[in-house]
Amino acid sequence: MKKELRVKKEQDFQKIISSQKRESNQSFVVYYSSNELDHPRFGISTPKKLGIAVLRVKIRRQVRAMVREILSDGNLKILDYVIIVRKGFVSQNYAQNKIQLTHLIEKIGGKACEKEN
């Protein structure tokens, strides 16, 4: 994922989370907020409860790959997203997790469309 598509600063994470707009399932919690840019941005957080650092880095790499695939599919709303990975992520395989993340992002896109109209 390109660097311009990432949310990196702590204050940006806090701003998005404090907007309190979120969707969740057993593997992910996705917070979202509008942005003033011409592209969406993503931040990924993996809590220490998930395991050792090596496992958390692997999970972040997998989630970035999922986001890249979702971005290539197109029709994504221009928002800031913070994806927090839950413990259920570890018990499922990559394909199942990607389906769950895609479903959440599509659900968020649908809500954003409703609010615009």
C-alpha positions as CSV (number, residue, x, y, z in Angstrom):
1,M,0.0,0.0,0.0
2,K,1.4,3.4,-0.9
3,K,2.5,5.7,1.9
4,E,0.0,8.4,0.9
5,L,-2.8,5.9,1.5
6,R,-1.8,5.3,5.1
7,V,-2.8,7.0,8.3
8,K,0.4,7.1,10.4
9,K,0.1,9.9,13.0
10,E,-1.3,9.2,16.5
11,Q,-3.5,12.3,16.3
12,D,-5.0,11.2,13.0
13,F,-5.9,7.8,14.6
14,Q,-7.4,9.5,17.6
15,K,-9.5,11.9,15.4
16,I,-10.9,9.0,13.4
17,I,-11.7,6.9,16.4
18,S,-13.2,9.8,18.3
19,S,-15.7,10.3,15.4
20,Q,-17.3,7.2,16.8
21,K,-18.5,6.0,13.4
22,R,-17.7,2.3,13.3
23,E,-18.7,-1.1,12.0
24,S,-17.5,-4.4,13.4
25,N,-17.6,-8.2,13.2
26,Q,-15.7,-11.0,14.9
27,S,-12.3,-10.2,13.1
28,F,-12.3,-6.5,12.7
29,V,-13.5,-3.1,14.0
30,V,-13.4,-0.4,11.4
31,Y,-13.7,3.2,12.4
32,Y,-14.2,5.8,9.6
33,S,-14.3,9.5,9.2
34,S,-14.5,11.9,6.2
35,N,-11.3,13.4,4.8
36,E,-10.4,16.4,2.7
37,L,-8.2,14.4,0.3
38,D,-8.9,12.9,-3.1
39,H,-8.1,9.4,-2.0
40,P,-9.0,7.1,1.0
41,R,-6.5,6.5,3.8
42,F,-6.1,3.4,6.0
43,G,-4.6,2.8,9.4
44,I,-4.1,-0.6,10.8
45,S,-3.8,-1.4,14.5
46,T,-3.0,-4.8,16.0
47,P,-3.3,-5.1,19.8
48,K,-0.8,-7.0,21.9
49,K,-3.5,-9.5,22.8
50,L,-3.0,-11.1,19.4
51,G,0.4,-12.4,20.2
52,I,4.1,-11.7,19.9
53,A,5.5,-8.9,17.7
54,V,6.3,-11.2,14.8
55,L,2.7,-12.4,14.6
56,R,1.3,-8.9,14.8
57,V,3.6,-7.7,11.9
58,K,2.4,-10.7,9.8
59,I,-1.2,-9.8,10.5
60,R,-0.6,-6.1,9.5
61,R,1.0,-7.3,6.3
62,Q,-2.0,-9.5,5.5
63,V,-4.4,-6.7,6.2
64,R,-2.5,-4.4,4.0
65,A,-2.6,-7.0,1.2
66,M,-6.4,-7.3,1.7
67,V,-6.8,-3.5,1.5
68,R,-4.7,-3.4,-1.7
69,E,-7.0,-6.0,-3.2
70,I,-10.1,-4.1,-2.1
71,L,-8.7,-0.8,-3.5
72,S,-8.0,-2.5,-6.9
73,D,-11.7,-3.5,-7.1
74,G,-12.6,0.1,-7.1
75,N,-15.9,1.9,-5.9
76,L,-14.4,2.8,-2.5
77,K,-15.6,5.9,-0.6
78,I,-13.0,8.6,0.0
79,L,-12.8,8.3,3.8
80,D,-10.2,7.7,6.5
81,Y,-10.4,4.2,7.9
82,V,-8.8,2.7,11.0
83,I,-8.9,-1.1,11.0
84,I,-8.4,-2.7,14.4
85,V,-7.8,-6.4,14.2
86,R,-9.7,-8.6,16.8
87,K,-8.7,-12.0,18.2
88,G,-11.1,-13.8,15.8
89,F,-8.7,-13.0,12.9
90,V,-6.2,-15.6,14.1
91,S,-8.8,-18.4,14.0
92,Q,-9.7,-17.9,10.4
93,N,-7.8,-18.1,7.1
94,Y,-6.9,-15.3,4.8
95,A,-9.9,-15.7,2.4
96,Q,-12.4,-15.7,5.2
97,N,-10.9,-12.6,6.8
98,K,-10.8,-10.8,3.4
99,I,-14.5,-11.5,2.9
100,Q,-15.3,-10.1,6.3
101,L,-13.2,-7.0,5.8
102,T,-14.7,-6.4,2.3
103,H,-18.2,-6.8,3.7
104,L,-17.5,-4.2,6.4
105,I,-16.0,-1.7,4.0
106,E,-18.9,-2.1,1.6
107,K,-21.3,-1.6,4.5
108,I,-19.5,1.6,5.4
109,G,-19.7,2.8,1.8
110,G,-23.4,2.2,1.8
111,K,-23.9,4.2,4.9
112,A,-21.8,7.0,3.5
113,C,-24.0,7.1,0.4
114,E,-27.1,7.3,2.5
115,K,-25.8,10.3,4.4
116,E,-24.9,12.2,1.2
117,N,-28.4,11.9,-0.1
